[in-house]
Amino acid sequence: MRRTPRIDLGTYLLAIPLLLRNPELMAVPLLSGIVGVALARFLSASADILGLGQLIQFLLDAFALAVSIILADMAWRRGRGSFDDAWTDARRKAGDILLTAIGLNFIIFVADFAGRFLGTYFEIGLDVIAIFFMIFALPAVAIGGIPGGAALQISIDRVRQAPVPAGILTVVFLVLYFGTLLGPFYLGLYGIVSLLGSAVLKAIVLGYLALVMAKIYTDAAFSRY
């Protein structure tokens, strides 16, 4: 008889003090966000139309999140993570991480493109479904030891194994990640200050998400659900 997946909301609470004890989790995401500010300021309009800026930013964010996931896995196991060890591991896996990120970008692009023909709600729905099934792809390649070409399929397998935890994680991811786009506006920030504020918020959010993604992926991988 198949067990009902366990919902461990404690992970989301425990991740907060763990993030405070490991501020290094926010280092690479912050750097990625600052580079994104530079891209927004200096990339040519023609490149922006072609989506080059968004692609570069997506790949930077994906790599930054992967570094933080590696560090987060260490933090869960030891209480503190080693940034140097995480960075070395991420550099060694850089090819697989970027290959996974490119695959993620392509799947989301296809879902978004297909949804446009069906209407706004279908477009949003397909995007959410794509993110839902791909939510474990970066943890799979960053801490699961999965090659980049197989990480997408492994993510689907883990989601099917633990759909409820994956669904909650997807909602949290969407609310927090895309909330960084609106945060500066609600704080009354504009211009370059708004962009820098968004970079800081994104660094905090990605550091936190790295912790919950690492823990929930590990639990799913070892069938704790």
C-alpha positions in Angstrom: 0.0 0.0 0.0 1.4 3.4 -1.0 2.0 5.9 1.7 0.4 9.3 1.6 3.2 11.9 1.1 4.2 13.6 4.4 4.0 17.4 4.5 6.9 18.7 6.5 6.3 22.4 6.9 8.9 22.6 9.6 11.5 22.7 6.9 10.3 26.2 5.9 10.6 27.5 9.4 13.9 25.9 10.2 15.4 27.3 7.1 15.1 30.9 8.4 17.6 30.6 11.4 19.8 28.4 9.2 20.0 31.1 6.6 20.9 33.6 9.3 23.7 31.3 10.4 24.9 30.9 6.8 24.8 34.3 5.1 27.2 33.0 2.5 24.1 31.4 0.9 23.2 34.9 -0.4 26.7 35.8 -1.8 26.5 34.4 -5.3 22.8 35.2 -5.8 23.7 38.8 -4.8 26.5 38.9 -7.3 24.1 37.5 -9.9 21.6 40.2 -9.1 24.2 43.0 -9.4 25.3 41.7 -12.8 21.6 41.7 -13.7 21.4 45.4 -12.8 24.4 46.1 -15.1 22.7 44.1 -17.9 19.5 46.1 -17.5 21.4 49.3 -17.7 23.9 48.7 -20.4 22.6 45.9 -22.7 21.6 47.2 -26.1 17.9 47.5 -27.0 18.3 45.0 -29.9 19.8 42.4 -27.6 17.0 42.9 -25.1 14.4 42.4 -27.9 16.0 39.1 -28.8 15.8 38.1 -25.2 19.5 37.8 -24.8 19.5 39.7 -21.6 16.8 37.6 -20.0 18.6 34.4 -21.1 21.9 35.5 -19.6 20.2 36.6 -16.3 18.3 33.2 -16.2 21.6 31.3 -16.5 23.3 33.5 -13.9 20.4 33.0 -11.5 20.4 29.3 -12.1 24.1 28.9 -11.5 23.9 31.1 -8.4 21.0 29.0 -7.0 22.9 25.8 -7.7 25.9 27.1 -5.7 23.6 28.0 -2.9 21.9 24.6 -3.0 25.3 22.9 -2.6 26.1 25.2 0.3 22.6 24.6 1.8 23.0 20.8 1.7 26.2 21.2 3.8 24.4 23.6 6.2 21.6 21.1 6.8 24.1 18.3 7.5 26.7 20.2 9.5 25.0 23.4 10.7 27.5 25.5 8.7 28.5 25.3 5.1 31.9 26.0 3.6 31.6 28.5 0.8 35.0 27.5 -0.7 34.0 23.9 -0.8 30.6 24.8 -2.4 32.2 27.0 -5.0 34.8 24.4 -5.9 32.1 21.8 -6.3 29.9 24.1 -8.4 32.8 24.9 -10.7 33.4 21.2 -11.2 29.7 20.7 -12.1 29.4 24.0 -14.0 28.9 22.3 -17.4 26.1 20.1 -16.1 24.5 23.0 -14.2 24.4 25.2 -17.2 23.1 22.4 -19.4 20.3 21.9 -17.0 19.6 25.6 -16.9 19.4 25.8 -20.7 17.0 22.8 -20.6 14.9 24.5 -18.0 14.8 27.7 -20.0 13.8 25.9 -23.1 10.9 24.0 -21.4 9.6 27.2 -19.8 9.9 29.0 -23.1 7.9 26.2 -24.9 5.2 26.2 -22.3 5.0 30.0 -22.4 4.9 30.0 -26.2 2.2 27.3 -26.4 0.1 29.0 -23.8 0.0 32.3 -25.8 -2.2 30.6 -28.4 -4.7 29.5 -25.8 -5.1 32.7 -23.7 -3.5 34.3 -20.7 -4.8 31.8 -18.1 -3.6 28.9 -20.1 -0.2 30.6 -20.6 0.2 31.1 -16.8 -1.1 27.5 -16.1 1.4 25.9 -18.5 4.2 27.9 -17.0 3.3 26.8 -13.5 3.0 23.2 -14.6 6.5 23.4 -16.2 8.0 24.9 -13.1 6.2 22.3 -10.9 7.7 19.3 -12.8 11.2 21.0 -13.1 11.4 22.2 -9.5 14.0 19.5 -8.5 16.2 19.8 -11.6 18.8 22.1 -10.1 19.0 20.2 -6.8 19.4 16.9 -8.8 22.4 18.2 -10.7 23.9 20.3 -7.8 23.7 17.8 -4.9 22.2 14.6 -6.4 25.1 13.8 -8.6 22.9 13.6 -11.7 24.4 14.6 -15.1 22.9 17.7 -16.7 21.2 15.7 -19.5 19.3 13.5 -17.0 18.4 16.1 -14.4 15.2 17.1 -16.0 13.8 13.5 -16.1 15.0 12.9 -12.5 13.1 16.0 -11.5 9.9 14.6 -13.0 10.5 11.3 -11.2 11.0 13.0 -7.9 7.9 15.2 -8.4 5.8 12.1 -9.1 7.2 10.5 -6.0 6.4 13.4 -3.8 3.8 15.6 -5.5 2.4 17.3 -2.5 5.8 18.6 -1.1 6.8 19.5 -4.7 3.5 21.4 -5.1 4.0 23.4 -1.9 7.6 24.1 -2.8 6.5 25.3 -6.3 4.0 27.8 -4.7 6.6 29.1 -2.3 9.1 29.4 -5.1 6.7 31.4 -7.3 5.5 33.7 -4.6 8.9 34.5 -3.3 10.9 34.6 -6.5 8.5 36.7 -8.5 7.7 38.7 -5.4 11.2 40.2 -5.7 10.1 41.9 -8.9 7.3 43.8 -7.0 9.1 44.3 -3.7 11.0 47.5 -4.6 7.8 49.0 -6.1 5.9 48.5 -2.8 8.8 49.9 -0.9 8.6 53.0 -3.0 11.9 52.5 -4.8 12.5 53.6 -8.4 15.3 53.7 -11.0 18.7 52.2 -10.1 17.8 52.1 -6.4 14.8 49.8 -7.4 17.1 47.5 -9.4 19.6 47.3 -6.6 16.8 46.7 -4.1 15.5 43.9 -6.2 19.0 42.4 -6.4 19.2 42.3 -2.6 15.8 40.9 -2.2 16.5 38.2 -4.8 19.7 37.2 -3.0 17.8 36.7 0.3 15.0 34.8 -1.5 17.4 32.5 -3.4 19.4 31.8 -0.3 16.2 30.8 1.5 14.9 28.8 -1.4 18.2 27.0 -1.7 17.8 25.7 1.8 14.2 24.4 1.3 14.9 23.0 -2.1 18.0 21.1 -0.9 16.1 19.6 2.1 12.9 18.6 0.3 14.9 17.2 -2.7 17.0 15.1 -0.3 13.9 13.8 1.5 12.3 12.9 -1.8 15.5 11.2 -3.0 15.7 9.0 0.1 12.0 8.3 0.0 11.2 10.1 3.3 7.9 11.0 1.8 
